[in-house]
Amino acid sequence: MIGFIIAGLVIGALARLIKPGRQNLGIIATLLLGLVGSVIGGVVASLLGTGDIFELNVLGFIVAVVAAVALIGVAESMTGRRRRTPTRRF
């Protein structure tokens, strides 16, 4: 379980490095999305029969990184809509 959490943190960091552009998410949100991505990767790998959900394998790791990049993109688009830039008045 501890290895799963560490792998999720590494996946979140990799996803942040892979995703281009400036990111408005904090490091904690990025790492949490990495954990969620690692769960998704584990589930997909388990459904494909390559291992258990909490087992670290190559296919699950790749799917987890892709899922984390997608989750970070979705989270950024959601937070970008809520943030409003103040209008300047002269």
Number of C-alpha atoms within 10 A of each C-alpha: 8 7 11 17 18 14 18 26 22 17 29 31 19 18 26 23 11 12 15 10 8 8 15 13 16 8 13 11 13 25 25 18 25 32 24 21 30 32 23 21 28 26 19 19 25 17 12 12 9 16 17 16 19 18 16 18 15 12 16 27 22 16 20 29 26 22 23 32 26 16 19 26 17 12 16 15 13 11 12 13 8 8 8 8 6 6 6 5 4 3
